[in-house]
Amino acid sequence: MKKNAARLYDTIRQKSGLGDGDREVLDEVFVNLFLQRFKTKTRKEIRKMIAELTPLKETRVGQELYEEGIEKGIEKGIEEGERTMALRLLGRKFPTIAERARPMVEALSGPDLLAFGEELMFFGSGEDCLGWLERRR
């Protein structure tokens, strides 16, 4: 709670859709929550503590989490692109089985998805393709 306090407090203070009265009420609720959590601190100390906290995105840990999220997003995007391409090629090569095969292709991930995309060029029939997918379940 303490780590996110500055960001949350800033959000309350800066929300343009809130009237001044609403903003003040939320401000008080926020400070009161902190007073309950940090029973030995005064209202003034709580307000100072909130104001002095470093925003998470400016900390080393925050930057590492952000970078990790970017990497995972890129990986997921690549996999989705591979899946989309595999489904499009499947639909063109074997249109009669495309709908039956779709859930099996959508369930593939990582190396199996990449292998399917490569093997798709060599399947002699739709049944060969379905057989390969069934073996990967």
C-alpha positions, 0 to 999 in steps of 0.5 A: 500500500505504501509503495503505490500511495503517491500514485493513487493519491496523485490520481485522486488529486488530479482527476478532472472529472471529479468536482472539488468536493468529491476530490476532497472527500476522496482525499480524506478517505485515502488519508484515513485509510493510511491513518488506520494502517499506520496508527502511530502517525499523525495526519500531517505525517501521513500527508508528508509520507505520501508526498515523499514517496518515489513513484514506482515507475521511477524506482529500479524495481519499477523499471525492471517490472516495466521492462519484463512486461514489455518483453512478455508483451512482445513474446505474446505478440509474436506468438499471436502473429504465428498463430494467425499466420498458421490459421490463414495458411491452414484455411487456404491449403485445407479449407474443408478442415479449417474450422475443425482444426482451429481449436487445436491450432489455437491450443498450440503454443511455443515450439509446437505452434512453430513446428505446425507452421513448418509442417503445414507445407508438407501435409499431403491431406487435411487428414494428415494435418488433423492427425498431427494436431491430434498427436499434440493434444 
